[in-house]
Amino acid sequence: MQKWWSAMVLSLLIGCQGNSTSGKEDSPPQSNFSTPEMQAELWRRAADSLTLARQQVILQSLLKAADREGWGGAVRYCHAAAETLTFYRGEKISFQRVALRNRNPRNALADSLDRAAYDRFLQTGSKESMILMTGSSTYRYYRPIYIPMEQCLKCHGKKEQLDAQALTEIRKRYPKDQAIDFSIGDLRGMWKAEIHP
């Protein structure tokens, strides 16, 4: 899975920025854009493509697991695969999902910038990602994750909506779970990226 992320990052950057001027295959290509704002927009678009693709893979995989083994099986699958599905750490870019009401403690909001981005999405309901310059040519990216469909409520809904097998597995595997009591359209969390061009 780590190779998948690396290949995806590199191909998106090459596609967005043109050919590398460094000649090194393991470093991102140099930007042809002259302003920090233009480069930030380029990185935002690349991160959008990466996170949308990853979100589709996660959703499709969970639905397949639920079809095969019920919602308890979907929770088991998610527990086993979450690290490779939602985390990536590279030299220039890292991704993860974060949430205020998390299931996995590793997905907790890490700092005041995470909380500010979360609060913005919570208050505005915006579906647009954002990217912020946090240091000299360092960027922080956020894209909201909203509850998109009824099936999500089998594992994240209100008490009467939760699947019994899913709830048993959640209690067993995530004893400090906070990721229930959501409704369709609620902010579930965010994709977060840190980019060091």
N, CA, C and O of each residue as an XYZ file, in Angstrom:
788
protein
N       0.827     -1.187      0.000
C       0.000      0.000      0.000
C       0.874      1.255      0.000
O       0.527      2.253     -0.632
N       2.018      1.208      0.713
C       2.925      2.351      0.751
C       3.428      2.677     -0.658
O       3.551      3.848     -1.015
N       3.721      1.641     -1.462
C       4.163      1.873     -2.842
C       3.054      2.535     -3.648
O       3.321      3.399     -4.484
N       1.790      2.126     -3.394
C       0.650      2.730     -4.097
C       0.611      4.229     -3.842
O       0.467      5.017     -4.777
N       0.743      4.633     -2.552
C       0.725      6.051     -2.215
C       1.884      6.779     -2.904
O       1.686      7.832     -3.511
N       3.082      6.221     -2.811
C       4.247      6.871     -3.403
C       4.079      7.065     -4.899
O       4.368      8.139     -5.428
N       3.609      6.023     -5.585
C       3.402      6.127     -7.034
C       2.330      7.152     -7.353
O       2.475      7.927     -8.298
N       1.255      7.165     -6.575
C       0.172      8.113     -6.802
C       0.656      9.545     -6.599
O       0.370     10.416     -7.421
N       1.389      9.800     -5.509
C       1.912     11.136     -5.243
C       2.810     11.591     -6.380
O       2.644     12.694     -6.903
N       3.756     10.752     -6.763
C       4.697     11.127     -7.809
C       4.004     11.359     -9.142
O       4.320     12.329     -9.831
N       3.064     10.496     -9.528
C       2.404     10.667    -10.819
C       1.540     11.920    -10.840
O       1.473     12.606    -11.859
N       0.883     12.226     -9.732
C       0.074     13.446     -9.693
C       0.935     14.686     -9.767
O       0.585     15.650    -10.447
N       2.065     14.667     -9.069
C       2.935     15.836     -9.092
C       3.543     16.048    -10.470
O       3.649     17.181    -10.940
N       3.937     14.970    -11.110
C       4.493     15.091    -12.459
C       3.426     15.602    -13.416
O       3.695     16.465    -14.252
N       2.222     15.071    -13.291
C       1.130     15.507    -14.152
C       0.754     16.952    -13.946
O       0.404     17.645    -14.902
N       0.820     17.420    -12.711
C       0.436     18.795    -12.420
C       1.552     19.792    -12.685
O       1.289     20.928    -13.081
N       2.812     19.373    -12.468
C       3.891     20.337    -12.488
C       4.812     20.227    -13.693
O       5.679     21.080    -13.882
N       4.648     19.221    -14.491
C       5.571     19.050    -15.601
C       6.737     18.178    -15.194
O       6.720     17.607    -14.104
N       7.738     18.058    -16.026
C       8.863     17.171    -15.767
C       9.785     17.734    -14.711
O       9.930     18.948    -14.569
N      10.402     16.836    -13.977
C      11.336     17.220    -12.932
C      12.587     17.824    -13.543
O      13.089     17.354    -14.564
N      13.081     18.875    -12.902
C      14.332     19.471    -13.366
C      15.518     18.943    -12.581
O      16.667     19.234    -12.913
N      15.239     18.159    -11.527
C      16.338     17.681    -10.697
C      16.967     16.406    -11.231
O      18.128     16.113    -10.947
N      16.189     15.638    -12.017
C      16.689     14.375    -12.528
C      16.599     13.235    -11.541
O      16.924     12.101    -11.891
N      16.169     13.497    -10.318
C      16.029     12.454     -9.311
C      14.603     11.934     -9.339
O      13.647     12.709     -9.305
N      14.466     10.593     -9.401
C      13.135      9.999     -9.449
C      12.413     10.056     -8.119
O      11.183     10.037     -8.092
N      13.148     10.126     -7.003
C      12.492     10.064     -5.702
C      12.132     11.422     -5.121
O      11.603     11.482     -4.011
N      12.395     12.507     -5.826
C      11.999     13.819     -5.326
C      10.956     14.427     -6.255
O      10.999     14.211     -7.466
N      10.008     15.194     -5.686
C       8.974     15.783     -6.524
C       9.567     16.754     -7.529
O      10.614     17.351     -7.278
N       8.903     16.914     -8.665
C       9.388     17.844     -9.666
C       9.337     19.276     -9.164
O       8.555     19.605     -8.272
N      10.159     20.108     -9.733
C      10.166     21.513     -9.372
C       8.958     22.210     -9.993
O       8.544     21.886    -11.105
N       8.410     23.157     -9.267
C       7.228     23.859     -9.739
C       7.592     24.853    -10.833
O       8.634     25.506    -10.778
N       6.716     24.955    -11.825
C       6.864     25.957    -12.861
C       6.092     27.226    -12.497
O       6.059     28.177    -13.277
N       5.474     27.242    -11.318
C       4.667     28.374    -10.906
C       5.506     29.334    -10.093
O       6.377     28.916     -9.329
N       5.245     30.627    -10.257
C       6.120     31.631     -9.682
C       5.684     32.138     -8.315
O       6.516     32.668     -7.579
N       4.428     31.999     -7.951
C       3.996     32.546     -6.664
C       3.671     31.429     -5.685
O       3.284     30.334     -6.093
N       3.827     31.701     -4.398
C       3.459     30.703     -3.389
C       1.973     30.322     -3.472
O       1.609     29.175     -3.215
N       1.123     31.284     -3.830
C      -0.308     31.008     -3.949
C      -0.587     30.003     -5.057
O      -1.414     29.105     -4.898
N       0.115     30.161     -6.191
C      -0.076     29.240     -7.310
C       0.433     27.848     -6.946
O      -0.196     26.846     -7.287
N       1.551     27.786     -6.266
C       2.076     26.487     -5.854
C       1.150     25.833     -4.828
O       0.933     24.622     -4.872
N       0.606     26.625     -3.907
C      -0.329     26.081     -2.918
C      -1.552     25.496     -3.611
O      -2.030     24.431     -3.221
N      -2.061     26.169     -4.623
C      -3.229     25.662     -5.352
C      -2.893     24.356     -6.073
O      -3.714     23.440     -6.119
N      -1.698     24.274     -6.630
C      -1.257     23.049     -7.278
C      -1.220     21.885     -6.281
O      -1.697     20.792     -6.585
N      -0.658     22.118     -5.105
C      -0.598     21.085     -4.079
C      -2.001     20.712     -3.586
O      -2.273     19.543     -3.315
N      -2.887     21.702     -3.470
C      -4.254     21.422     -3.030
C      -4.955     20.487     -4.008
O      -5.628     19.541     -3.600
N      -4.793     20.756     -5.287
C      -5.419     19.895     -6.307
C      -4.843     18.476     -6.275
O      -5.585     17.501     -6.397
N      -3.542     18.363     -6.115
C      -2.922     17.036     -6.038
C      -3.424     16.288     -4.804
O      -3.736     15.100     -4.883
N      -3.501     16.972     -3.678
C      -3.987     16.332     -2.450
C      -5.461     15.959     -2.574
O      -5.874     14.918     -2.063
N      -6.268     16.796     -3.247
C      -7.672     16.439     -3.499
C      -7.754     15.120     -4.261
O      -8.525     14.234     -3.893
N      -6.967     14.993     -5.316
C      -6.996     13.763     -6.119
C      -6.596     12.550     -5.287
O      -7.229     11.498     -5.372
N      -5.555     12.696     -4.491
C      -5.092     11.587     -3.648
C      -6.134     11.175     -2.611
O      -6.415      9.988     -2.450
N      -6.700     12.140     -1.916
C      -7.634     11.803     -0.843
C      -8.966     11.295     -1.391
O      -9.579     10.409     -0.796
N      -9.417     11.841     -2.507
C     -10.662     11.337     -3.106
C     -10.489      9.894     -3.576
O     -11.376      9.065     -3.373
N      -9.365      9.595     -4.195
C      -9.100      8.220     -4.643
C      -9.029      7.280     -3.453
O      -9.587      6.183     -3.498
N      -8.355      7.689     -2.393
C      -8.222      6.843     -1.203
C      -9.587      6.626     -0.547
O      -9.895      5.516     -0.113
N     -10.400      7.675     -0.473
C     -11.722      7.560      0.133
C     -12.598      6.575     -0.642
O     -13.347      5.807     -0.039
N     -12.510      6.591     -1.960
C     -13.281      5.644     -2.781
C     -12.845      4.208     -2.519
O     -13.688      3.318     -2.406
N     -11.553      3.973     -2.423
C     -11.039      2.629     -2.139
C     -11.548      2.148     -0.779
O     -11.981      1.003     -0.646
N     -11.496      3.014      0.223
C     -11.954      2.646      1.564
C     -13.435      2.293      1.546
O     -13.832      1.256      2.076
N     -14.248      3.143      0.943
C     -15.692      2.912      0.921
C     -16.042      1.625      0.180
O     -16.846      0.829      0.664
N     -15.442      1.417     -0.993
C     -15.709      0.198     -1.754
C     -15.276     -1.049     -0.978
O     -15.987     -2.053     -0.973
N     -14.138     -0.989     -0.338
C     -13.634     -2.139      0.427
C     -14.532     -2.451      1.617
O     -14.810     -3.617      1.898
N     -14.983     -1.422      2.314
C     -15.865     -1.648      3.458
C     -17.210     -2.238      3.032
O     -17.732     -3.135      3.694
N     -17.771     -1.736      1.932
C     -19.045     -2.268      1.456
C     -18.909     -3.729      1.012
O     -19.814     -4.531      1.238
N     -17.791     -4.071      0.389
C     -17.548     -5.467     -0.003
C     -17.422     -6.362      1.227
O     -17.967     -7.465      1.262
N     -16.701     -5.877      2.231
C     -16.559     -6.657      3.472
C     -17.915     -6.844      4.146
O     -18.204     -7.922      4.666
N     -18.747     -5.808      4.141
C     -20.082     -5.916      4.740
C     -20.949     -6.903      3.970
O     -21.720     -7.645      4.578
N     -20.839     -6.925      2.648
C     -21.600     -7.889      1.840
C     -21.173     -9.329      2.139
O     -22.009    -10.230      2.204
N     -19.872     -9.534      2.317
C     -19.347    -10.881      2.565
C     -19.597    -11.362      3.991
O     -19.997    -12.507      4.205
N     -19.357    -10.473      4.975
C     -19.312    -10.904      6.378
C     -20.231    -10.113      7.299
O     -20.142    -10.261      8.517
N     -21.097     -9.291      6.763
C     -21.940     -8.447      7.603
C     -21.158     -7.247      8.119
O     -19.970     -7.094      7.835
N     -21.841     -6.399      8.880
C     -21.199     -5.168      9.352
C     -20.146     -5.432     10.413
O     -19.221     -4.634     10.566
N     -20.259     -6.516     11.140
C     -19.185     -6.902     12.058
C     -17.905     -7.180     11.281
O     -16.813     -6.811     11.714
N     -18.047     -7.834     10.128
C     -16.898     -8.085      9.257
C     -16.313     -6.805      8.703
O     -15.099     -6.696      8.526
N     -17.171     -5.833      8.427
C     -16.678     -4.541      7.937
C     -15.826     -3.857      9.001
O     -14.789     -3.273      8.687
N     -16.260     -3.929     10.255
C     -15.472     -3.328     11.342
C     -14.143     -4.076     11.491
O     -13.099     -3.448     11.665
N     -14.176     -5.413     11.424
C     -12.919     -6.180     11.512
C     -11.974     -5.802     10.370
O     -10.775     -5.620     10.579
N     -12.529     -5.687      9.161
C     -11.709     -5.296      8.008
C     -11.098     -3.909      8.229
O      -9.902     -3.706      8.019
N     -11.919     -2.979      8.647
C     -11.445     -1.612      8.864
C     -10.339     -1.591      9.922
O      -9.332     -0.903      9.755
N     -10.525     -2.334     10.992
C      -9.515     -2.386     12.050
C      -8.191     -2.941     11.524
O      -7.120     -2.428     11.846
N      -8.280     -3.987     10.717
C      -7.066     -4.623     10.196
C      -6.374     -3.780      9.132
O      -5.147     -3.789      9.032
N      -7.154     -3.052      8.336
C      -6.593     -2.346      7.183
C      -6.431     -0.844      7.382
O      -5.871     -0.171      6.517
N      -6.903     -0.309      8.493
C      -6.934      1.146      8.672
C      -5.565      1.806      8.535
O      -5.449      2.877      7.940
N      -4.535      1.176      9.080
C      -3.211      1.805      9.014
C      -2.751      2.024      7.578
O      -2.228      3.090      7.250
N      -2.940      1.029      6.725
C      -2.477      1.178      5.349
C      -3.450      1.973      4.491
O      -3.054      2.551      3.479
N      -4.714      2.006      4.881
C      -5.704      2.741      4.089
C      -5.689      4.238      4.367
O      -6.004      5.031      3.480
N      -5.334      4.631      5.564
C      -5.508      6.040      5.934
C      -4.228      6.765      6.339
O      -4.279      7.964      6.616
N      -3.097      6.095      6.383
C      -1.849      6.750      6.757
C      -0.821      6.608      5.645
O      -0.688      5.551      5.029
N      -0.098      7.694      5.403
C       1.047      7.655      4.509
C       2.064      8.656      5.030
O       1.708      9.797      5.328
N       3.306      8.256      5.144
C       4.386      9.147      5.545
C       5.512      9.036      4.525
O       6.135      7.983      4.384
N       5.762     10.116      3.826
C       6.865     10.174      2.889
C       7.780     11.333      3.256
O       7.520     12.063      4.212
N       8.831     11.492      2.502
C       9.784     12.562      2.796
C       9.171     13.936      2.572
O       9.403     14.856      3.356
N       8.390     14.080      1.504
C       7.851     15.383      1.134
C       6.382     15.583      1.499
O       5.909     16.717      1.578
N       5.668     14.497      1.718
C       4.235     14.613      1.952
C       3.761     13.493      2.882
O       4.238     12.361      2.799
N       2.825     13.822      3.761
C       2.211     12.812      4.619
C       0.703     13.046      4.645
O       0.240     14.184      4.566
N      -0.056     11.955      4.758
C      -1.510     12.015      4.801
C      -2.018     11.207      5.977
O      -1.384     10.239      6.395
N      -3.169     11.607      6.513
C      -3.899     10.794      7.466
C      -5.310     11.357      7.603
O      -5.591     12.477      7.177
N      -6.189     10.563      8.203
C      -7.508     11.072      8.559
C      -7.465     11.476     10.022
O      -6.828     10.811     10.839
N      -8.152     12.579     10.357
C      -8.232     13.030     11.737
C      -9.690     13.374     12.057
O     -10.478     13.680     11.163
N     -10.031     13.317     13.342
C     -11.397     13.630     13.757
C     -11.422     14.070     15.204
O     -10.582     13.662     16.006
N     -12.388     14.902     15.529
C     -12.607     15.274     16.920
C     -13.179     14.080     17.674
O     -12.709     13.736     18.758
N     -14.200     13.451     17.089
C     -14.805     12.254     17.676
C     -14.252     11.050     16.909
O     -14.855     10.578     15.946
N     -13.109     10.575     17.353
C     -12.389      9.533     16.622
C     -12.721      8.144     17.147
O     -13.173      7.972     18.279
N     -12.485      7.175     16.300
C     -12.594      5.769     16.698
C     -11.211      5.270     17.095
O     -11.050      4.645     18.143
N     -10.235      5.540     16.276
C      -8.844      5.175     16.549
C      -8.163      6.386     17.187
O      -8.145      7.455     16.578
N      -7.604      6.257     18.388
C      -6.952      7.409     19.038
C      -5.850      8.051     18.196
O      -5.554      9.233     18.373
N      -5.237      7.291     17.283
C      -4.209      7.882     16.407
C      -4.786      8.936     15.481
O      -4.049      9.747     14.921
N      -6.115      8.928     15.317
C      -6.769      9.880     14.413
C      -7.255     11.136     15.121
O      -8.024     11.906     14.545
N      -6.828     11.358     16.343
C      -7.258     12.551     17.083
C      -6.677     13.815     16.447
O      -5.612     13.779     15.830
N      -7.393     14.933     16.608
C      -6.853     16.220     16.179
C      -5.573     16.466     16.955
O      -5.529     16.256     18.167
N      -4.522     16.912     16.259
C      -3.202     16.994     16.884
C      -2.864     18.363     17.460
O      -2.062     18.458     18.389
N      -3.467     19.436     16.918
C      -3.064     20.764     17.366
C      -4.162     21.783     17.080
O      -5.234     21.439     16.580
N      -3.877     23.040     17.404
C      -4.884     24.098     17.257
C      -5.242     24.351     15.796
O      -6.362     24.775     15.511
N      -4.332     24.106     14.872
C      -4.645     24.282     13.454
C      -5.624     23.208     12.989
O      -6.549     23.500     12.231
N      -5.427     21.965     13.439
C      -6.405     20.914     13.142
C      -7.780     21.314     13.667
O      -8.782     21.176     12.966
N      -7.821     21.811     14.905
C      -9.107     22.172     15.521
C      -9.756     23.344     14.780
O     -10.972     23.355     14.590
N      -8.967     24.318     14.367
C      -9.518     25.464     13.641
C     -10.113     25.022     12.301
O     -11.187     25.483     11.916
N      -9.422     24.134     11.597
C      -9.941     23.633     10.316
C     -11.224     22.841     10.546
O     -12.199     23.013      9.815
N     -11.229     21.972     11.562
C     -12.414     21.180     11.887
C     -13.601     22.099     12.208
O     -14.705     21.899     11.699
N     -13.363     23.102     13.052
C     -14.431     24.040     13.428
C     -14.954     24.806     12.214
O     -16.153     25.070     12.117
N     -14.070     25.161     11.299
C     -14.509     25.869     10.088
C     -15.456     25.006      9.272
O     -16.512     25.475      8.848
N     -15.086     23.735      9.046
C     -15.956     22.839      8.281
C     -17.265     22.580      9.036
O     -18.332     22.496      8.427
N     -17.176     22.457     10.342
C     -18.366     22.212     11.155
C     -19.338     23.387     11.068
O     -20.547     23.187     10.952
N     -18.818     24.599     11.122
C     -19.658     25.803     11.113
C     -20.185     26.144      9.727
O     -21.322     26.597      9.596
N     -19.383     25.935      8.697
C     -19.784     26.370      7.355
C     -20.423     25.263      6.523
O     -21.192     25.547      5.605
N     -20.111     24.002      6.835
C     -20.585     22.898      6.005
C     -19.901     22.860      4.645
O     -20.356     22.156      3.743
N     -18.814     23.610      4.489
C     -18.104     23.661      3.214
C     -17.570     22.286      2.836
O     -17.080     21.541      3.685
N     -17.671     21.965      1.567
C     -17.128     20.709      1.050
C     -15.806     20.934      0.324
O     -15.190     19.983     -0.156
N     -15.375     22.176      0.244
C     -14.126     22.526     -0.427
C     -12.938     22.315      0.495
O     -12.977     22.676      1.671
N     -11.888     21.729     -0.047
C     -10.658     21.567      0.719
C      -9.979     22.926      0.882
O     -10.315     23.900      0.209
N      -9.033     22.955      1.781
C      -8.250     24.179      1.948
C      -6.794     23.817      2.186
O      -6.467     22.729      2.659
N      -5.932     24.763      1.843
C      -4.503     24.573      2.088
C      -3.953     25.867      2.653
O      -4.272     26.959      2.182
N      -3.121     25.723      3.668
C      -2.565     26.871      4.367
C      -1.054     26.773      4.356
O      -0.496     25.682      4.479
N      -0.385     27.916      4.207
C       1.071     27.931      4.337
C       1.371     28.065      5.827
O       0.944     29.026      6.467
N       2.104     27.101      6.375
C       2.364     27.094      7.806
C       3.803     27.442      8.161
O       4.131     27.593      9.338
N       4.638     27.568      7.187
C       6.037     27.909      7.406
C       6.653     28.247      6.068
O       5.950     28.329      5.060
N       7.923     28.437      6.049
C       8.601     28.751      4.799
C       8.439     27.566      3.841
O       9.112     26.546      3.984
N       7.554     27.710      2.881
C       7.228     26.712      1.854
C       6.737     25.377      2.437
O       6.948     24.323      1.836
N       6.092     25.422      3.592
C       5.453     24.246      4.169
C       3.949     24.478      4.174
O       3.482     25.557      4.540
N       3.181     23.445      3.760
C       1.738     23.591      3.640
C       1.023     22.573      4.515
O       1.528     21.479      4.768
N      -0.167     22.958      4.970
C      -1.066     22.045      5.673
C      -2.376     22.037      4.881
O      -2.955     23.087      4.605
N      -2.827     20.840      4.525
C      -4.024     20.632      3.711
C      -5.106     19.954      4.543
O      -4.817     19.091      5.371
N      -6.369     20.357      4.312
C      -7.510     19.708      4.953
C      -8.641     19.545      3.945
O      -8.920     20.450      3.158
N      -9.288     18.384      3.975
C     -10.512     18.160      3.196
C     -11.520     17.472      4.106
O     -11.197     16.458      4.725
N     -12.746     18.010      4.198
C     -13.725     17.441      5.122
C     -14.252     16.093      4.652
O     -14.297     15.804      3.456
N     -14.649     15.275      5.622
C     -15.303     13.995      5.356
C     -16.671     14.047      6.037
O     -16.765     14.097      7.264
N     -17.708     14.034      5.237
C     -19.069     14.047      5.763
C     -19.670     12.649      5.636
O     -19.253     11.873      4.776
N     -20.640     12.325      6.480
C     -21.333     11.038      6.404
C     -22.178     11.057      5.131
O     -23.135     11.827      5.050
N     -21.847     10.218      4.117
C     -22.497     10.339      2.813
C     -23.767      9.504      2.611
O     -24.603      9.857      1.779
N     -23.926      8.404      3.358
C     -25.057      7.522      3.045
C     -25.487      6.708      4.256
O     -24.780      6.617      5.260
N     -26.673      6.118      4.125
C     -27.282      5.354      5.211
C     -26.386      4.221      5.712
O     -26.331      3.972      6.916
N     -25.688      3.533      4.814
C     -24.851      2.409      5.229
C     -23.811      2.815      6.283
O     -23.452      2.010      7.143
N     -23.334      4.051      6.216
C     -22.327      4.522      7.172
C     -22.867      4.521      8.601
O     -22.107      4.400      9.562
N     -24.187      4.657      8.729
C     -24.806      4.734     10.054
C     -24.846      3.384     10.757
O     -25.114      3.327     11.957
N     -24.585      2.291     10.033
C     -24.505      0.962     10.654
C     -23.359      0.906     11.662
O     -23.410      0.149     12.631
N     -22.321      1.719     11.423
C     -21.155      1.758     12.311
C     -20.970      3.113     12.998
O     -20.242      3.209     13.986
N     -21.628      4.166     12.479
C     -21.403      5.516     13.001
C     -22.685      6.235     13.405
O     -22.628      7.396     13.810
N     -23.834      5.581     13.306
C     -25.108      6.249     13.556
C     -25.502      6.319     15.018
O     -24.700      6.083     15.921
N     -26.753      6.649     15.215
C     -27.335      6.703     16.548
C     -27.571      5.276     17.045
O     -27.540      4.328     16.260
N     -27.802      5.129     18.333
C     -27.880      3.812     18.962
C     -28.820      2.863     18.226
O     -28.479      1.701     18.006
N     -29.999      3.348     17.846
C     -30.984      2.488     17.185
C     -30.608      2.147     15.737
O     -31.193      1.234     15.153
N     -29.648      2.860     15.152
C     -29.223      2.602     13.774
C     -28.025      1.663     13.687
O     -27.776      1.068     12.638
N     -27.290      1.528     14.776
C     -26.071      0.717     14.759
C     -26.407     -0.759     14.574
O     -27.339     -1.281     15.187
N     -25.638     -1.412     13.726
C     -25.767     -2.849     13.534
C     -25.226     -3.554     14.786
O     -24.165     -3.189     15.293
N     -25.943     -4.548     15.275
C     -25.559     -5.239     16.516
C     -24.177     -5.880     16.413
O     -23.373     -5.777     17.340
N     -23.894     -6.552     15.271
C     -22.572     -7.179     15.105
C     -21.479     -6.116     15.026
O     -20.392     -6.290     15.577
N     -21.777     -5.019     14.339
C     -20.793     -3.933     14.236
C     -20.502     -3.367     15.622
O     -19.343     -3.134     15.966
N     -21.530     -3.148     16.407
C     -21.341     -2.579     17.743
C     -20.507     -3.510     18.630
O     -19.662     -3.044     19.395
N     -20.740     -4.811     18.532
C     -19.945     -5.777     19.295
C     -18.468     -5.668     18.923
O     -17.601     -5.648     19.796
N     -18.191     -5.599     17.622
C     -16.796     -5.498     17.157
C     -16.174     -4.150     17.534
O     -15.002     -4.086     17.906
N     -16.953     -3.087     17.438
C     -16.438     -1.762     17.813
C     -16.042     -1.757     19.283
O     -14.958     -1.287     19.628
N     -16.900     -2.269     20.146
C     -16.600     -2.298     21.589
C     -15.370     -3.142     21.890
O     -14.587     -2.817     22.782
N     -15.205     -4.228     21.140
C     -14.062     -5.119     21.344
C     -12.756     -4.494     20.854
O     -11.731     -4.584     21.530
N     -12.792     -3.873     19.700
C     -11.566     -3.383     19.063
C     -11.245     -1.919     19.363
O     -10.090     -1.503     19.270
N     -12.255     -1.148     19.718
C     -12.065      0.288     19.981
C     -12.751      0.642     21.305
O     -13.814      1.263     21.287
N     -12.180      0.268     22.436
C     -12.854      0.487     23.728
C     -13.100      1.962     24.062
O     -13.965      2.266     24.883
N     -12.364      2.870     23.449
C     -12.548      4.311     23.720
C     -13.223      5.012     22.541
O     -13.034      6.212     22.343
N     -14.003      4.273     21.762
C     -14.669      4.814     20.578
C     -15.535      6.026     20.900
O     -16.282      6.040     21.877
N     -15.411      7.046     20.045
C     -16.239      8.247     20.146
C     -16.982      8.515     18.835
O     -17.655      9.537     18.705
N     -16.866      7.605     17.867
C     -17.314      7.875     16.497
C     -18.699      7.325     16.192
O     -18.913      6.722     15.140
N     -19.644      7.532     17.114
C     -21.033      7.153     16.856
C     -21.926      8.364     17.100
O     -21.454      9.432     17.491
N     -23.228      8.181     16.863
C     -24.231      9.225     17.069
C     -24.191     10.292     15.975
O     -24.537     11.449     16.212
N     -23.763      9.888     14.769
C     -23.766     10.782     13.622
C     -25.050     10.592     12.815
O     -25.744      9.585     12.950
N     -25.348     11.582     11.974
C     -26.457     11.526     11.023
C     -25.915     11.782      9.628
O     -24.781     12.236      9.476
N     -26.718     11.493      8.603
C     -26.319     11.775      7.216
C     -25.971     13.257      7.095
O     -26.709     14.121      7.571
N     -24.845     13.536      6.457
C     -24.411     14.910      6.238
C     -23.562     15.493      7.343
O     -23.007     16.578      7.173
N     -23.439     14.805      8.483
C     -22.608     15.315      9.583
C     -21.126     15.237      9.216
O     -20.703     14.367      8.456
N     -20.360     16.157      9.767
C     -18.908     16.132      9.608
C     -18.352     14.988     10.440
O     -18.456     14.998     11.667
N     -17.761     14.003      9.776
C     -17.196     12.838     10.456
C     -15.744     13.086     10.840
O     -15.293     12.633     11.892
N     -15.012     13.801      9.997
C     -13.598     14.068     10.236
C     -13.016     14.782      9.034
O     -13.737     15.417      8.264
N     -11.695     14.674      8.877
C     -11.010     15.368      7.782
C      -9.833     14.521      7.299
O      -9.249     13.742      8.051
N      -9.508     14.699      6.032
C      -8.210     14.277      5.534
C      -7.249     15.423      5.824
O      -7.587     16.591      5.635
N      -6.072     15.086      6.275
C      -5.056     16.078      6.586
C      -3.777     15.686      5.865
O      -3.413     14.511      5.825
N      -3.108     16.659      5.305
C      -1.802     16.409      4.678
C      -0.825     17.478      5.129
O      -1.193     18.639      5.308
N       0.404     17.082      5.308
C       1.486     18.036      5.536
C       2.441     17.885      4.363
O       2.892     16.785      4.042
N       2.737     19.015      3.730
C       3.484     19.010      2.477
C       4.737     19.870      2.659
O       4.670     21.018      3.099
N       5.872     19.282      2.311
C       7.156     19.968      2.427
C       7.849     19.943      1.056
O       8.716     19.103      0.815
N       7.467     20.857      0.168
C       8.013     20.817     -1.202
C       9.528     20.968     -1.238
O      10.124     20.954     -2.315
